[in-house]
Amino acid sequence: MVGRQADLVVLSDTDRTFLEAQVRRHKAPRSLSDRCRMVLLCAQGLQSKQVAARLGIHEHTVGKWRRRFVQGGIEGLTDEYRAGRPRTVSDAQVVSDFSYFVRVLTP
């Protein structure tokens, strides 16, 4: 039995450069770097199952981000708007607080 055909991921030089930079960047959000890593592996011709096994995630997650990249490019890798209460703490505050606690708690 054959499953659904996965979308083919074709990267331009600009896209590949951006994705590789995000994977190497230490200050990039983990979720974005994981998505970039998935897309780069998909572009190498690996199946979603293979990418999922290599990264330790579910194959449906790989399929979702593969589809989102094919449909929306780099912009497709960002989080979509979610309904609910707006955030009360900014990313800068989280980083600041985290840095403070690391300094205080590290002997």
N, C-alpha and C positions, 0 to 999 in steps of 0.2 A: 504494500500500500504506500502510495506516494503522498507526502504532505504538501502543504501550500508552498509555492515557489518563493524563496526569500528575495527581497529587493536587492538588486545589484548596487553596491556602493562604489562609486567612481569619484576619486578625489582629484581636485585641481592642485597645482603646486602650492597655491596660496592656502587652500584648505588644509593640506597635509602639513604645511609649516605651522599654521595656527594650532592644529590638533597636537602636534608633537611638542610645541612650546607649552601648551596647557598641561600635558602629561608631566613634563619636567619641572614646571613651575611649583615652588613650594607653597606659595600663598594662594594658589587657586583652590576653590572649594573642592573637597574630595569628590562630591557628586559629579562635578563637571569633569574632573580629570578621569574619573571612572568611565564616563560616557565617551570621552575622547578616545580613551584606550580601546573601548568596545568598537568604535567606528573604525579606528586604525586597523584592528585585527580583522574586521569584516571586509575592509578594503583589500586585505591580503588574499581574500578569497576563502577564508575559513567559514564554515557553517556556524549558525547560531549555537548549536550544541557544543561545538569545539571551543568557541569563544567563551561560552558559559563555564565549561569545565576548566579552562585555563585560568579564568578570573574568579572562579568560585561563586558564581551567581546563577540565577535561574535563566534558562534559555528564553523565557517569555520577556524577561527584562532586556535581553540583548535584542530580541525582535522588535520590541517597542522603540528602542533608541535607534536601531537601524532604519526603521520606517520613518521615524521623525526626522532623521538626518536626510534621507533621500527626498522627503517631501519639503523640508524647510531649510536645508543646509545647516550652516553653523548656528543660525538663530533657532533652529529646531531643537537644539540641545539644551536650551535654557528651560527653566521651570515655567509651567503655565500658571496663570493666575488661579489662585484657589480662593473659594468663598470662605468667609469666616471672619473672625475678629482680626483686625489689623495688628501687626507686631508692635510691641511696646518697647522692645530693645533692639537697637540697630546692630548691624554686623560689627561696626567699630567698637561699640560698647562690649560686645561679647569677646572680641579679641583682646581688648584692654583688660577686662576682668580676668580672662583666662591667663594672660601674661602675668598679671599681678599675683594670682594664686600660685602659679608655677614658681615665681620668685620667692614667695613667702614660704611655701611648703617644701621647697627644695633645700636640703641641709647644706 
